[in-house]
């Protein structure tokens, strides 16, 4: 936010024409000339996509469709707004569910109706003063230049920003994004040396979690919640830590306690459903999945895996008709989405298999396999593992093993995915075979990688590039191989000069890794080196 209130570009979102008119008149009386309005979520998202707004004033309840919380979530997810945008939520509700939901998505302020011009103007002026310094940070974030955004944060802190806690929190998020855990730890330690701040302590717990120190992470998240039981971020991470430690029963209880306090988080309800299903708590899983479907109907968190999960619950409860009904709803809800159609078909095959309709089970699985082939490597690991479980149940062991082998090879350094795949094999009483497959698949990728590195060291850069290009073609989601090829191309151009085709190829590789893992530690180093070669710096 770099402009005074009178020059701000403002969007007002409210389903009542009278309220839109009143709020528009309020801001016009403050000297604002650029004011747009929207009466529902669809119109609001279109406006946010087309125009950069300095201030958004949004009602919480908007009738049918998205509510204000869901609009804010989607606007953040799609990067339609940034850290310098002011978002004010307006509501007549005072329920704990609404207050907790609003707090979790972090609007800059929320006002209880009735409101008057004086109150609105006072709040906006204060928020503008707070946001004034964030525009440079936002510009760097939008350009995905996270080191520059961190440098902007440091400049603001050195200049003694009026709201240092907000700058520090943004900086910590950026450090976690790029995987600079050492600097993030120093930041959290310095904040906590002054006083116990929930976001900093939770950040410290996340660092221990990322380091695989789950027991210590659990202790820290428990300490945060002992000091502030309403800090939902720590509840979510405590559940993750417990799950990583194998204590899924306690993880389920933590999530149950959290959804009592804040029931309108689709991601938390989904996690509760998945955890409860893992524990065999089918009634809890059913309630969580049903709640997720309800609250995410108009949300960016709407997910076909939830429908498939609920179908599995109904199938396990010997209610195949209900399971198939839910899967029909999924087909309607995600029409035109091939990955969703694949998940639905795989779940459908299991339901038909359980009730002895083998022909329908085979037809549904054939459809799922066809869709997976069409997606050609764009299926995420979780979906692929669910697909493998379905293949095992239908007796298609070779296909299931081939699919899991591919997941391992695309994620050969991800210990979490390896352990999940091992759990799939153990559930099929194939533990030893699974362990062998995991180890062989990982070693195969290591060997290819080592061969590429050796060729590069011997000076055979073009031969190494050819080898790694073939590996990337076969393993399009393996970020280690992708980054090694990118580094090799940068090395080639550093030695032999700029090559436009190689610059484009390297940029595409960096974009692919950015999508796979924004926290890849080499990404920013290689992006800067490529920019220097390309003449962008």
Secondary structure, DSSP 4 states (H G I P E B T S, - for coil): --S-GGG-EEEEE-S-HHHHHHHHHHHHHTT--EEEEESSHHHHHHHHHH---SEEEEES--SSS--HHHHHHHHHHTTSS-TT-EEEEEES---HHHHHHHHHHT-SEEEESS--HHHHHHHHHHHHHHHGGGHHHHHHHHTT-HHHHHHHHHHHHHTT-TTHHHHHHHHHHHHHHHT-HHHHHHHHHHHHHHS--HHHHHHHHHHHHHTT-HHHHHHHHHHHHHH-TT-HHHHHHHHHHHHHTT-HHHHHHHHHHHHHH-TT-HHHHHHHHHHHHHTT-HHHHHHHHHHHHHHTTTSTT--HHHHHHHHHHHHHTT-HHHHHHHHHHHHHHTTT-HHHHHHHHHHHHHHHHHTT-HHHHHHHHHHHHHHHHHHTT-S-HHHHHHHHHHHHHTT-HHHHHHHHHHHHHHTTT-HHHHHHHHHHHHHTT-HHHHHHHHHHHHHHHHHHHHHHHHHHHTT-HHHHHHHHHHHHHH-TT-HHHHHHHHHHHHHHHHHH---HHHHHHHHHHHHHHHHH-TT-TTHHHHHHHHHHHHT--
